[in-house]
Amino acid sequence: MALLMQIVKTDNEDNAVLSLKIMIDLHRHYKTVVADQVQPFLDFVFAMYANMPNIVREAFDTNSTMTGSTPAATVPTPHHSI
């Protein structure tokens, strides 16, 4: 379980999803054996959600160094003569 948690924390999304599925299956079939790993997992999930505002702000910050490189910013606006 510790290795699966490490993969969830550090590896790419595909491997993390696969690790989560394995963890769920292990918990489903061996609840008493892996019961001590439930709280660390829940702590990790809680930390992810607690950090969500910072991640969203960082991803969608309009004052980032990437200003002007978003698809919406690079689409030319039509010029209409009135």
N, C-alpha and C positions, 0 to 999 in steps of 0.2 A: 504494500500500500504506500509506503514511503516513496518508492521509486515512481509509482503512478502519480503521486502528488507532485513530485519534482518535475515530471513531464508536463503536467497541467500548468505549472508555474512558469516553466522556462522554454518549452518547445513550441512548435508552430500549432496553429489552430486545428489542423487535421489530426495530429497526434494527440493533442489535448482532448479532443472530442472522443477519440478512441479510448484514451485512458479513463475518461469519465464513464464511458459505457462499461468498461471492465470493472471499475470501482463499484458501480451500481450492481452489476451482476454478482460480484463478490459479496457485497453487503446483503443482497437478496438471499443468497444461498448459505452464507457463513456469518450471520449476524453476530453471534456471540464471539467469534474469533476476531472480527474487525471492529467491534463496538468501541474500542479505545481510539480508533481513527476517525470517528464521526465528528467529534468536537473540533479537532484541528482542521478538518475539511470545512465545517461550518464557519470557523474563524476566518479561513481563507476567503470564503464567499462573502462574508460580512465586510472584510477589508476591501474586496473588489468593489462592492457597492458603495462603501464609504468614500472611496477614491473616485467614483464615477464623475462627480461634478468637475474635478480637476482634469480628468481625461477628456471630457466633452469640451471643456473650455479650451484646452490645448489643441484639440482636433479642429475646432471651429472658430478659433480666434481670428478675427478679421485683421488684427495688427501683427500677424505672424510674418516671418521673413519670406513666406511664399506668396505674399500678396500679389495679385495679378496673374497668378499661374493656375488658378482654378478654371475649370471649363466655362463657368458663367462669366468670369472676368475676361476671358479671351475671345468670346463670341462677339463679333462686331455688331454694333447697334445700327439698325437701318436708318438712313437719313431720308426723311420725307420733306418735300417742299410744300409749304402751305400757301 
